[in-house]
Amino acid sequence: MCDDDDVTFLFLSPLTQRTFLSMLCLRRAPFCPDCLQIQFANTEDKQEFTKYPTKAGRRSLSRSISQSSTDSYSSAASYTDSSDDETSPRDKAQVNTHGSSDFCVKNIKQAEFGRREIEIAEQDMSALISLRKRAQGEKPLAGAKIVGCTHITAQTAVLIETLVALGAQCRWTACNIYSTQNEVAAALAETVVPVFAWKGESEDDFWWCIDRCVNTEGWQANMILDDGGDLTHWVYKKYPSVFKKVRGIVEESVTGVHRLYQLSKAGKLCVPAMNVNDSVTKQKFDNLYCCRCCTALKALGAIVCITEIDPICALQACMDGFRVVKLSEVIRQMDVVITCTGNKNVVTREQLDRMKNGCIVCNMGHSNTEIDVASLRSPELTWERVRSQVDHIIWPDGKRVVLLAEGRLLNLSCSTVPTFVLSITATTQALALIELFNAPEGRYKQDVYLLPKKMDEYVASLHLPNFDAHLTELSDEQAKYMGLNKNGPFKPNYYR
């Protein structure tokens, strides 16, 4: 029979980091077919079910479902041609229907499938569509040449196509080697947006794709949209003359913002940058409504412990009913260990050695530095690939640790996040680009800035029609009493 013991989770995080959106039921005991009971409406349905598939067919079906679940969040199947799965896109000669070969994706023939995924995402990203309609006539990004490095998903495709509709020229690459939806990358490449990305890139591929975006004849970026800071770092190091001519950088992640502040502190940031990560809309929506993992796990019956360095976040965790611990105190009891700190060496080899058999280890921070995965690639340990994004690391005594996505960002490598919440962040990014590109000389100096509060409020207002929400308007007397403009902003600049 299946083991019904409580499952214990350990969260290593600031509580404000984004987390899982889909929950996997992961048990220490092997799957027990006798414990699964399927109710059928009638005898005919039961006979139809037991008739097929055969044992071989079940194996084939299992493989196809496992593979497709990593390819796309909104479809049960992928149109990937398995015959060319092992061929590097860098070795293929591909041309889209417009005759352009200025892209590198897994398979350009997937474009139609990707287009349907983008159209689905658009249904929950009405704010960006509204922004297109409101600003399309004036083209506020005409003349902008944006090089972007983000996760390439259906949601980010809606953002990219919005930037193009507003007049920008874009070239794009992925900020994570596992999060690209191949069919979406193909759809973008088909619409003549040069994209250089595919799911499962090597480290060398990753930097090659970034370079192809930046280094192209007859085109020079004047705006950067980054997620993690790798693109900014590459341009700063490899193409300093291009970096100096950039009119603005927009950065979305904790990691990338940290790197920007380091450049600024060292006096090496020679262009203005916008910190989108700490905008009110990002903090109050993306970092909140994408972050219900601890609460969800607790509701499912898990015992959830949290580690923290910040006493404020630790107190928040305690008030929410979680136990705040040190990793060393509980590492032997944990069934699942999840990191999301943006730091490095959060889970060390010594701690991995002490984990129990069957412990699941994964990371939700932007970079792959949180878990010491490099130390696991040693002669005494065996790696066994279970399926895409799932590896068993086997110790000499037979102990197994389950590593997801090789320690890289889990939520977009193995799953996704809510489209509506991503719409809020994407709209914030678009407005930040418009603001930096159109700002008069002198408004922004060579430093890192937060999004103006008025724009935060505008982003929120664009999303209110989805809920049929109606704002109350202050009277002149009320506005004067509160010392506010009737049209906002309604919060001071220091409000977070």
Backbone torsions as a table, in degrees:
resi	resn	phi	psi	omega
1	MET	NA	159.5	179.9
2	CYS	-72.9	148.2	177.8
3	ASP	-81.3	120.6	-177.6
4	ASP	-102.7	20.9	178.7
5	ASP	-63.0	156.3	174.7
6	ASP	-60.7	145.5	175.5
7	VAL	-104.0	133.7	-176.2
8	THR	-105.4	131.1	-179.7
9	PHE	-115.4	143.9	173.3
10	LEU	-121.9	124.1	178.4
11	PHE	-105.5	121.9	177.1
12	LEU	-106.9	100.4	-166.5
13	SER	-164.5	155.6	146.9
14	PRO	-73.7	140.4	-175.7
15	LEU	-64.3	-17.1	-174.0
16	THR	-86.1	3.3	178.8
17	GLN	-76.8	147.1	176.9
18	ARG	-68.4	149.3	-174.2
19	THR	-138.6	-168.9	-176.0
20	PHE	-51.6	144.9	171.0
21	LEU	-111.6	-27.2	175.3
22	SER	-116.8	141.9	-173.5
23	MET	-102.2	132.7	175.8
24	LEU	-103.9	133.6	176.2
25	CYS	-86.4	106.5	-173.1
26	LEU	-115.6	112.7	-177.3
27	ARG	-112.0	152.6	177.8
28	ARG	-72.9	-34.1	-178.6
29	ALA	-79.2	148.4	176.8
30	PRO	-66.0	159.2	-179.7
31	PHE	-63.0	134.2	-177.1
32	CYS	-114.2	104.3	-177.3
33	PRO	-58.7	-31.1	-177.6
34	ASP	-66.9	-19.2	-178.5
35	CYS	-86.9	-5.7	-177.5
36	LEU	-98.2	119.9	178.0
37	GLN	-118.6	124.6	-179.8
38	ILE	-109.5	127.1	179.5
39	GLN	-93.4	129.9	178.7
40	PHE	-109.9	146.7	-178.1
41	ALA	-69.4	-32.9	-178.7
42	ASN	-155.1	172.6	-177.3
43	THR	-64.2	-36.7	-178.7
44	GLU	-61.1	-41.9	179.2
45	ASP	-62.1	-40.4	-179.3
46	LYS	-65.3	-42.3	178.8
47	GLN	-63.8	-39.4	179.3
48	GLU	-64.6	-38.9	-179.3
49	PHE	-66.3	-44.8	-174.9
50	THR	-77.0	-14.4	-178.1
51	LYS	-67.6	-35.0	-178.3
52	TYR	-159.4	163.8	3.9
53	PRO	-82.1	166.7	174.1
54	THR	-71.9	175.9	-179.9
55	LYS	-59.5	-44.6	178.3
56	ALA	-65.0	-38.7	179.4
57	GLY	-64.1	-37.8	178.2
58	ARG	-63.9	-39.4	177.7
59	ARG	-62.9	-42.6	179.7
60	SER	-64.2	-42.9	179.5
61	LEU	-62.8	-41.7	179.3
62	SER	-60.3	-43.2	179.9
63	ARG	-63.2	-43.2	-176.4
64	SER	-66.6	-39.0	179.1
65	ILE	-68.0	-43.1	-179.8
66	SER	-60.6	-42.8	-178.3
67	GLN	-67.5	-45.2	-174.8
68	SER	-67.1	-29.4	-178.1
69	SER	-67.8	-20.4	176.4
70	THR	-92.2	-13.5	-176.6
71	ASP	-86.6	-31.8	-171.7
72	SER	-154.2	141.3	-178.6
73	TYR	-85.3	-18.6	-171.2
74	SER	-115.0	5.8	-177.9
75	SER	-134.6	149.7	179.2
76	ALA	-89.0	-2.7	179.7
77	ALA	-145.3	157.3	177.3
78	SER	-124.5	147.8	-178.6
79	TYR	-90.7	19.9	179.4
80	THR	-61.4	132.1	175.8
81	ASP	-80.6	106.9	-174.4
82	SER	-63.1	-20.3	-177.8
83	SER	-67.3	-22.5	-178.3
84	ASP	-113.5	15.4	-176.6
85	ASP	-61.0	-32.8	-176.1
86	GLU	-87.3	-6.3	-179.2
87	THR	-88.1	126.8	179.0
88	SER	-66.7	134.5	176.1
89	PRO	-56.7	-25.7	178.5
90	ARG	-66.1	-20.5	-178.4
91	ASP	-96.9	1.9	-178.2
92	LYS	-102.1	146.9	171.3
93	ALA	-103.0	108.3	-177.8
94	GLN	-122.3	144.9	179.2
95	VAL	-135.2	135.7	177.0
96	ASN	-83.9	179.5	-174.7
97	THR	-69.2	-12.7	177.2
98	HIS	-91.9	2.5	178.6
99	GLY	85.1	6.7	-178.5
100	SER	-91.4	141.2	174.7
101	SER	-119.0	15.5	-178.2
102	ASP	-84.0	67.9	177.5
103	PHE	-169.3	167.5	173.3
104	CYS	-150.0	101.9	-179.0
105	VAL	-128.3	172.9	-177.1
106	LYS	-64.3	-48.3	-176.6
107	ASN	-158.9	108.1	-177.3
108	ILE	-62.9	-20.2	-180.0
109	LYS	-69.8	-11.4	178.1
110	GLN	-83.3	3.0	-172.1
111	ALA	-58.0	-41.0	-178.4
112	GLU	-63.8	-42.0	177.5
113	PHE	-62.4	-44.0	178.8
114	GLY	-63.6	-36.2	179.2
115	ARG	-61.8	-37.9	178.0
116	ARG	-66.1	-37.4	178.2
117	GLU	-64.6	-40.3	178.7
118	ILE	-64.5	-41.3	179.9
119	GLU	-63.9	-35.1	176.1
120	ILE	-65.5	-44.2	-179.6
121	ALA	-62.8	-35.2	-178.8
122	GLU	-60.4	-27.9	-178.1
123	GLN	-63.2	-30.1	179.6
124	ASP	-104.6	11.4	179.9
125	MET	-125.5	47.3	-174.2
126	SER	-64.9	-24.0	179.3
127	ALA	-64.7	-41.9	177.5
128	LEU	-66.6	-39.1	177.6
129	ILE	-63.3	-41.1	177.4
130	SER	-63.3	-39.6	178.1
131	LEU	-62.9	-39.7	176.3
132	ARG	-57.9	-47.7	-176.1
133	LYS	-66.6	-39.7	-176.8
134	ARG	-71.1	-35.9	-171.7
135	ALA	-110.9	-1.1	-174.3
136	GLN	-64.0	-35.3	-178.2
137	GLY	-66.3	-41.1	-177.4
138	GLU	-86.3	-12.1	177.4
139	LYS	48.2	67.1	-176.4
140	PRO	-66.1	-13.5	178.9
141	LEU	-109.8	17.2	176.3
142	ALA	-61.0	126.2	-177.8
143	GLY	95.5	-12.0	178.1
144	ALA	-77.8	131.6	174.8
145	LYS	-116.8	99.8	-170.8
146	ILE	-100.3	125.5	170.6
147	VAL	-105.2	127.5	-173.4
148	GLY	-122.4	146.6	176.6
149	CYS	-137.2	95.8	-177.7
150	THR	-139.5	179.0	168.4
151	HIS	-66.7	135.4	-179.9
152	ILE	-101.3	96.8	-179.1
153	THR	-129.4	176.1	178.9
154	ALA	-59.7	-36.0	-178.6
155	GLN	-68.6	-44.3	179.3
156	THR	-69.6	-26.3	175.5
157	ALA	-63.3	-37.4	176.8
158	VAL	-62.8	-40.3	176.2
159	LEU	-62.8	-47.9	-178.2
160	ILE	-59.8	-44.8	-178.7
161	GLU	-70.4	-25.5	173.0
162	THR	-68.1	-43.5	178.5
163	LEU	-60.9	-40.3	177.8
164	VAL	-65.0	-42.7	179.2
165	ALA	-62.2	-27.6	179.7
166	LEU	-88.9	7.3	171.7
167	GLY	110.0	-4.6	-175.4
168	ALA	-81.5	152.5	165.4
169	GLN	-100.2	134.1	-173.9
170	CYS	-128.2	144.5	167.4
171	ARG	-130.1	138.5	-168.6
172	TRP	-136.5	147.4	174.0
173	THR	-142.2	172.2	-174.8
174	ALA	-96.9	145.3	178.5
175	CYS	-92.6	-1.4	-179.0
176	ASN	-144.9	136.9	-173.3
177	ILE	-75.4	-11.8	-177.0
178	TYR	-114.2	-10.1	-169.8
179	SER	-92.5	-7.1	-177.3
180	THR	-68.9	132.1	170.2
181	GLN	-89.8	109.2	-171.7
182	ASN	-56.1	-40.4	-177.8
183	GLU	-68.1	-32.4	177.8
184	VAL	-71.0	-41.3	176.0
185	ALA	-59.4	-39.9	178.6
186	ALA	-65.5	-40.5	180.0
187	ALA	-63.5	-40.3	177.3
188	LEU	-65.7	-42.8	179.2
189	ALA	-63.5	-32.8	178.8
190	GLU	-68.3	-29.3	179.6
191	THR	-89.4	18.3	176.3
192	VAL	66.5	32.6	165.4
193	VAL	-100.2	109.9	-178.6
194	PRO	-61.1	115.9	-178.9
195	VAL	-120.8	135.7	178.4
196	PHE	-128.8	91.2	-175.9
197	ALA	-172.3	147.7	171.1
198	TRP	-157.8	157.4	-179.1
199	LYS	-70.9	130.1	177.7
200	GLY	90.2	27.9	176.1
201	GLU	-63.5	153.7	169.1
202	SER	-84.9	171.4	177.0
203	GLU	-60.0	-40.8	178.5
204	ASP	-64.4	-41.1	176.6
205	ASP	-59.5	-42.6	-176.9
206	PHE	-56.3	-50.6	-178.6
207	TRP	-73.0	-31.1	176.1
208	TRP	-63.0	-43.2	179.9
209	CYS	-64.0	-42.2	177.5
210	ILE	-60.9	-44.0	-178.5
211	ASP	-65.0	-38.8	178.7
212	ARG	-63.5	-32.0	177.6
213	CYS	-69.1	-41.0	-174.1
214	VAL	-83.5	-45.2	-171.5
215	ASN	-97.3	89.1	178.2
216	THR	-138.9	142.9	-175.1
217	GLU	-68.6	133.2	174.4
218	GLY	78.7	12.4	-178.9
219	TRP	-146.3	127.4	179.0
220	GLN	-133.5	125.7	-177.7
221	ALA	-64.9	141.9	171.1
222	ASN	-122.5	2.7	175.0
223	MET	-142.7	146.8	178.6
224	ILE	-125.7	129.6	170.5
225	LEU	-116.4	114.4	-170.3
226	ASP	-124.8	155.2	175.0
227	ASP	-138.0	91.1	-179.3
228	GLY	119.0	-20.3	174.6
229	GLY	90.5	-1.8	-178.2
230	ASP	-67.1	-41.8	178.5
231	LEU	-63.9	-46.5	178.6
232	THR	-59.0	-44.0	179.3
233	HIS	-61.4	-42.7	-177.7
234	TRP	-64.9	-45.8	179.6
235	VAL	-65.3	-42.0	-180.0
236	TYR	-60.6	-42.7	-176.4
237	LYS	-81.3	-44.2	-171.1
238	LYS	-92.1	-30.8	-175.4
239	TYR	-131.9	66.2	-176.9
240	PRO	-59.8	-32.2	179.4
241	SER	-67.8	-36.2	175.8
242	VAL	-68.6	-42.8	-177.9
243	PHE	-58.8	-41.0	-177.5
244	LYS	-67.0	-24.3	-177.5
245	LYS	-94.3	-3.5	178.3
246	VAL	-67.7	136.7	-177.1
247	ARG	-87.7	-16.4	178.4
248	GLY	-179.5	152.2	177.2
249	ILE	-121.5	134.5	174.3
250	VAL	-116.6	122.6	-176.5
251	GLU	-122.3	135.8	-172.9
252	GLU	-104.2	-26.9	-168.8
253	SER	-99.9	161.0	174.9
254	VAL	-58.2	-46.9	-177.9
255	THR	-61.2	-47.9	-178.0
256	GLY	-65.5	-39.1	178.2
257	VAL	-64.4	-41.6	177.5
258	HIS	-58.1	-41.5	-180.0
259	ARG	-68.6	-35.8	177.2
260	LEU	-64.4	-43.8	178.9
261	TYR	-64.6	-32.9	175.5
262	GLN	-63.8	-44.8	177.0
263	LEU	-61.1	-43.4	-179.2
264	SER	-64.1	-43.6	-179.4
265	LYS	-63.3	-33.5	179.8
266	ALA	-83.0	-1.6	-179.2
267	GLY	74.2	21.3	-176.1
268	LYS	-107.0	-1.8	177.8
269	LEU	-87.1	105.1	-173.4
270	CYS	-99.4	10.5	178.4
271	VAL	-138.1	154.3	176.1
272	PRO	-71.0	146.6	-179.5
273	ALA	-133.9	147.1	180.0
274	MET	-111.3	122.4	178.3
275	ASN	-87.4	95.2	-179.6
276	VAL	-77.7	-28.6	-176.7
277	ASN	-56.7	-37.5	-177.0
278	ASP	-96.9	12.8	174.2
279	SER	-68.6	155.3	-178.0
280	VAL	-61.1	-42.6	-178.2
281	THR	-63.9	-35.7	177.8
282	LYS	-70.5	-46.8	-176.4
283	GLN	-67.4	-42.4	-173.2
284	LYS	-85.0	-14.5	-177.6
285	PHE	-120.9	-64.9	-179.6
286	ASP	-58.1	-50.6	-175.5
287	ASN	-77.7	-7.6	176.7
288	LEU	-104.6	-55.3	-173.7
289	TYR	-81.7	-6.5	168.7
290	CYS	-97.0	5.7	-168.3
291	CYS	-123.2	40.6	-179.0
292	ARG	-99.7	23.0	-174.6
293	CYS	-64.5	-48.9	-178.5
294	CYS	-58.9	-45.2	-179.8
295	THR	-63.9	-41.9	-179.4
296	ALA	-65.3	-44.3	-179.9
297	LEU	-63.5	-40.9	178.8
298	LYS	-63.4	-40.9	179.5
299	ALA	-65.7	-27.5	178.8
300	LEU	-81.9	-0.8	177.0
301	GLY	102.4	1.3	179.6
302	ALA	-75.3	151.6	172.3
303	ILE	-93.6	111.7	-172.2
304	VAL	-107.6	123.1	174.1
305	CYS	-111.2	153.5	-177.5
306	ILE	-132.6	139.3	170.9
307	THR	-104.4	146.5	-177.8
308	GLU	-149.8	149.0	171.0
309	ILE	-103.5	-21.2	-174.3
310	ASP	-96.2	118.9	-178.5
311	PRO	-61.9	-29.2	179.2
312	ILE	-68.0	-48.0	178.1
313	CYS	-66.1	-35.6	178.1
314	ALA	-63.0	-42.9	177.9
315	LEU	-64.5	-39.3	177.0
316	GLN	-60.2	-42.8	178.8
317	ALA	-62.7	-43.4	179.1
318	CYS	-62.4	-43.1	179.9
319	MET	-64.9	-26.5	177.5
320	ASP	-85.9	1.2	174.5
321	GLY	92.5	15.1	178.7
322	PHE	-98.6	151.2	176.6
323	ARG	-87.9	127.4	178.9
324	VAL	-98.6	124.4	-171.4
325	VAL	-136.5	171.4	166.6
326	LYS	-95.3	145.2	-177.3
327	LEU	-57.8	-41.1	-177.4
328	SER	-62.6	-23.5	-177.1
329	GLU	-76.8	-26.8	-170.0
330	VAL	-126.4	0.9	-169.7
331	ILE	-57.2	-32.9	-177.6
332	ARG	-74.2	-19.2	-176.9
333	GLN	-96.7	-10.7	-171.7
334	MET	-77.6	138.8	173.0
335	ASP	-92.8	-30.2	-179.9
336	VAL	-138.7	132.5	176.1
337	VAL	-121.8	123.0	-176.3
338	ILE	-122.7	125.3	177.2
339	THR	-104.0	143.4	173.5
340	CYS	-159.7	66.2	-174.4
341	THR	-114.1	-24.7	-172.8
342	GLY	80.1	5.5	-177.1
343	ASN	-102.8	-170.1	178.1
344	LYS	-124.7	157.7	177.5
345	ASN	54.6	40.8	178.4
346	VAL	-75.2	-40.5	173.0
347	VAL	-116.9	114.7	-174.6
348	THR	-95.3	170.9	178.4
349	ARG	-62.1	-38.0	179.7
350	GLU	-61.0	-38.1	178.3
351	GLN	-73.8	-36.2	175.9
352	LEU	-63.0	-37.8	178.3
353	ASP	-63.7	-29.7	-176.4
354	ARG	-88.7	-8.1	-178.7
355	MET	-66.9	152.7	179.5
356	LYS	-74.9	161.8	176.4
357	ASN	-61.5	131.5	177.8
358	GLY	87.9	1.0	178.9
359	CYS	-62.1	136.7	179.2
360	ILE	-99.5	128.9	-176.7
361	VAL	-122.7	131.0	-179.9
362	CYS	-154.8	165.1	-174.6
363	ASN	-128.3	139.9	175.9
364	MET	-120.8	5.2	172.7
365	GLY	-77.3	167.8	-173.8
366	HIS	-64.7	-44.1	-171.6
367	SER	-102.8	168.4	-175.7
368	ASN	-95.8	28.1	-177.2
369	THR	-95.2	-6.4	-172.0
370	GLU	-75.5	-38.7	177.4
371	ILE	-103.4	133.6	-178.1
372	ASP	-77.3	71.2	-178.2
373	VAL	-68.8	-33.3	-179.1
374	ALA	-57.2	-36.8	-178.5
375	SER	-69.3	-18.1	179.3
376	LEU	-82.2	-11.9	178.5
377	ARG	-92.2	64.4	-177.6
378	SER	-123.1	157.7	-173.2
379	PRO	-59.3	-30.5	-175.2
380	GLU	-79.5	-11.5	-179.7
381	LEU	-107.4	145.9	179.6
382	THR	-111.6	133.1	175.4
383	TRP	-100.0	129.4	178.3
384	GLU	-125.1	113.8	179.5
385	ARG	-76.3	116.5	179.4
386	VAL	-84.1	-46.3	175.4
387	ARG	-164.8	178.0	179.2
388	SER	-56.1	129.0	178.4
389	GLN	74.9	5.3	179.5
390	VAL	-130.0	118.6	178.4
391	ASP	-125.0	141.7	168.5
392	HIS	-96.7	126.9	173.7
393	ILE	-101.8	118.9	-170.8
394	ILE	-109.1	123.2	177.2
395	TRP	-82.4	161.9	-178.6
396	PRO	-57.2	-29.5	179.9
397	ASP	-84.1	3.7	178.9
398	GLY	96.5	-7.4	178.3
399	LYS	-63.0	140.1	178.5
400	ARG	-120.6	135.5	170.2
401	VAL	-115.3	132.8	-179.0
402	VAL	-92.3	116.9	-179.9
403	LEU	-106.7	125.2	-179.9
404	LEU	-100.2	136.4	174.8
405	ALA	54.3	28.4	178.7
406	GLU	53.0	30.7	177.7
407	GLY	81.6	7.6	178.6
408	ARG	-92.3	175.7	-176.0
409	LEU	-50.8	116.4	-171.3
410	LEU	-79.8	-41.8	-169.5
411	ASN	-61.0	-33.5	-179.3
412	LEU	-104.8	-9.6	173.8
413	SER	-81.8	-40.0	-175.5
414	CYS	-111.6	-9.9	-175.5
415	SER	-152.8	-148.4	177.3
416	THR	-153.6	-177.1	178.2
417	VAL	-126.5	162.1	-173.3
418	PRO	-60.4	132.3	-177.3
419	THR	-61.0	-40.8	-177.2
420	PHE	-64.0	-40.4	178.4
421	VAL	-65.9	-40.7	177.0
422	LEU	-64.0	-29.7	177.5
423	SER	-60.7	-38.3	179.7
424	ILE	-63.8	-46.8	179.1
425	THR	-65.0	-43.6	-178.7
426	ALA	-63.6	-39.2	177.7
427	THR	-64.7	-39.0	176.8
428	THR	-61.6	-42.7	178.2
429	GLN	-62.5	-44.7	-179.3
430	ALA	-61.0	-44.5	-179.4
431	LEU	-67.8	-34.6	177.1
432	ALA	-64.0	-41.0	176.6
433	LEU	-63.3	-44.4	179.2
434	ILE	-61.4	-43.1	-179.4
435	GLU	-62.4	-49.1	-178.2
436	LEU	-66.8	-39.2	-176.2
437	PHE	-69.9	-33.4	-175.4
438	ASN	-101.2	-2.1	-177.4
439	ALA	-64.8	136.5	177.0
440	PRO	-64.2	152.7	-178.1
441	GLU	-58.0	131.9	178.2
442	GLY	100.3	-17.7	-180.0
443	ARG	-66.3	-42.4	178.9
444	TYR	-118.8	128.3	178.7
445	LYS	-96.8	-167.9	-176.3
446	GLN	-82.9	76.7	-174.6
447	ASP	-155.8	179.4	178.9
448	VAL	-103.8	128.0	-174.9
449	TYR	-120.3	156.9	170.8
450	LEU	-94.3	153.2	179.4
451	LEU	-62.0	133.4	177.0
452	PRO	-54.7	139.3	-175.2
453	LYS	-58.1	-33.3	178.6
454	LYS	-60.2	-36.9	179.3
455	MET	-72.8	-37.1	173.8
456	ASP	-54.8	-45.6	-178.5
457	GLU	-67.9	-34.6	178.1
458	TYR	-65.7	-40.3	176.8
459	VAL	-58.9	-46.0	179.5
460	ALA	-62.6	-41.8	-177.6
461	SER	-64.0	-32.5	178.8
462	LEU	-66.5	-23.2	-178.0
463	HIS	-95.8	-11.6	-178.1
464	LEU	-64.6	-35.3	179.7
465	PRO	-57.9	-25.2	177.8
466	ASN	-60.3	-25.7	-178.4
467	PHE	-107.2	8.4	-175.8
468	ASP	52.8	42.4	-178.0
469	ALA	-88.4	144.1	-178.5
470	HIS	-126.2	117.2	-178.4
471	LEU	-76.5	144.2	172.6
472	THR	-84.4	137.6	-179.3
473	GLU	-102.2	133.3	177.1
474	LEU	-66.2	143.9	170.0
475	SER	-77.1	165.1	178.3
476	ASP	-58.4	-40.5	-179.0
477	GLU	-65.7	-41.6	179.2
478	GLN	-66.0	-42.7	179.7
479	ALA	-61.7	-41.1	179.3
480	LYS	-65.9	-41.1	-179.9
481	TYR	-61.5	-39.8	-178.8
482	MET	-86.6	-9.4	-177.9
483	GLY	70.8	34.8	-176.5
484	LEU	-119.1	155.4	166.4
485	ASN	-79.1	136.6	-178.6
486	LYS	-56.5	-28.9	-176.5
487	ASN	-97.9	7.9	180.0
488	GLY	89.2	175.4	3.7
489	PRO	-71.2	152.0	-175.0
490	PHE	-99.2	-5.6	177.6
491	LYS	-127.4	150.3	177.7
492	PRO	-70.0	163.3	-177.4
493	ASN	-62.4	-26.5	-178.0
494	TYR	-82.6	-4.9	-179.3
495	TYR	-69.1	132.7	176.8
496	ARG	-134.0	NA	NA
